Amino acid sequence: MTAVQKRVFINKVALTLSTLSALIALGFLFWILGVLVMKGISALNWNIFIFDGAPPGNPESGLKHALVGQAILIGMATAIGVPLGILAGTYLSEYGKNSKLAHTIRDISDIMMSAPSIVIGAFVYAIVVMPMGHFSAWAGAIALGIIMIPVILRTTDDMLQLVPGELREAAFALGAPKYKVILSVVYRGAKAGILTGVLLGIARVGGETAPLLFTSFNDNFFTTDLNEAMPSLTVTIFNYATSPYEDWQQLGWAAAFILSMFILGLNILGRLILLATKKRK
Amino acid sequence: MASIIDIKEECALHVRDFEFTYKGAAAPSLKKITMPIAKHSITALIGPSGCGKTTLLRSFNRMHDLYPGNSYAGEIEFEGRNILGAKEDLIHLRTKIGMIFQKPTAFPMSIFDNVAYGMRLQGIKNKTELSDRVEKALKDAAIWKEVGDRLKHDANGLSGGQQQRLCIARAIAVEPEVLLFDEPTSALDPISTQGIERLVIELKERVSIIIVTHNMQQAARVSDYTGFMYLGELIELGETEKLFVTPKEKLTQEYITGKFG
């Protein structure tokens, strides 16, 4: 074998191995999605959206309680996480810039982003659930909101920094005060990016189970009382899927399917928005 | 020694012993600059890269204040006061001394909102007044014919030359006394450049203009006075025709004949 032949051979081996690995990795992904779609769609029916949780064996059982609970938890978490994340990101990009404080915040935020979510659940358990003496939607929303902050903070910071400095200077040169420059020019220039960050932040917390286990806990009944334990899709999936009852397992599959589609949809929407704005430029 | 002519006409700005030092720099980037800026005329600043012409231009509306740590010394007199004072109201100053940048800086909003931006900052809310003044500014900036029927469209859809004229419309809409142009045509094609140059000449009836340019022909074509800068100093300031034909300083002559730069 000549030197060239040897190189060609090694190249082929490397190419085959890496292609194979990629196919295996993707294979698992499609396997999961395939099982989820098959089992999920067959478990879907209108009762799911009409009825609340019921004891096993009851034909009038559904997921309404968990769907509404999930929506309330995510809505509240968004109300907590989005303003804090955007304002903090604004501080970093427009005020802190390259200061020591700004870099420290960025580092801490990155660490928070990779912190196990169960740790944040435990934290909220200690500072909210323990003093209150019971589980509550508030605690769940606070835990999810905290998880959301670093995602939105980082995307806001990055997206605002992409707005050219000349645009800011041009606004200042017209006699605009700093807050007006940020509100009317910088935010406008970065709005698609910020919106994408918000969607990704919501998608990030949408699938969280661990931090809810000891904050909002779960409930098999419909409730809108924020001071009570609140059902969520994720914890319901956990409970139903691990139960020995056939009909509960079916509901678990349906819940998993709905949740996955929701998160997938958010991710796709986020990417589409970014793509559309890139094309325009 | 620098050769600075004494301008007999009324002056818009008076720079005296002006020095500027960037944050952390050991020596000032602009050294002891003294120059009058004639009212309702065009003063061009030329010189090789890094000579300080843009730094000087950005001092007139105190743009350097956006970045902390820079320092001024000396005096720039405008409307009877030294605008380098600590108490100077920068927001007010910048409505009086506007600026056009090298790259067009259309804001991400409609054409109308771009031009109305400065007026709205001044608290003008009346819709008729706003649209009248937007129309007038766009006409004065010679772009009304192209955009008059699509004021609601996104300004970023315009060409580079149109965006630059839009920025000029936006700047003159607030009726400033002085307009600063920082190489306004270096990002544009020759035809757009011609349009901007014609516009600058028209505008001098109403505003005093200072233009920084890399292009000596441009300075010769549009300006009444030209200042030649080198290594942070103003070497010569004279009537444009005289400066380009019979420069008083050897450095000026070497620069305009292409011996360096």
Contacts between the chains, C-beta under 8 A, distances in Angstrom:
chain1	res1	chain2	res2	distance
A	164	B	103	7.8
A	164	B	105	7.8
A	166	B	101	5.4
A	166	B	102	7.8
A	166	B	103	5.7
A	166	B	105	5.0
A	167	B	105	5.4
A	167	B	107	6.5
A	167	B	108	7.9
A	168	B	66	7.8
A	169	B	63	6.4
A	169	B	66	6.8
A	169	B	99	7.8
A	169	B	101	6.8
A	169	B	105	7.5
A	170	B	99	7.6
A	170	B	101	6.0
A	170	B	105	3.7
A	170	B	107	7.4
A	170	B	167	7.0
A	171	B	107	7.1
A	171	B	117	7.4
A	172	B	63	7.2
A	172	B	66	6.0
A	172	B	94	6.7
A	173	B	61	6.1
A	173	B	63	6.8
A	173	B	94	5.6
A	173	B	98	6.4
A	173	B	99	4.0
A	173	B	101	7.9
A	173	B	171	7.7
A	174	B	94	6.7
A	174	B	95	7.2
A	174	B	98	7.1
A	174	B	117	6.1
A	174	B	118	4.1
A	174	B	121	6.4
A	174	B	170	6.9
A	174	B	171	7.1
A	174	B	174	6.6
A	175	B	91	4.7
A	175	B	92	7.0
A	175	B	93	7.9
A	175	B	94	4.3
A	175	B	95	3.9
A	175	B	118	6.5
A	175	B	121	5.7
A	175	B	122	7.5
A	175	B	174	7.2
A	176	B	91	7.6
A	176	B	117	7.8
A	176	B	121	5.5
A	177	B	91	6.0
A	180	B	121	6.6
A	184	B	107	7.7
A	184	B	109	7.9
A	184	B	117	7.4
A	185	B	107	5.4
A	185	B	108	7.4
A	188	B	107	7.1
A	188	B	108	4.7
A	188	B	109	6.2
A	189	B	107	7.8
A	189	B	108	4.7
A	280	B	156	7.5
A	281	B	156	7.5
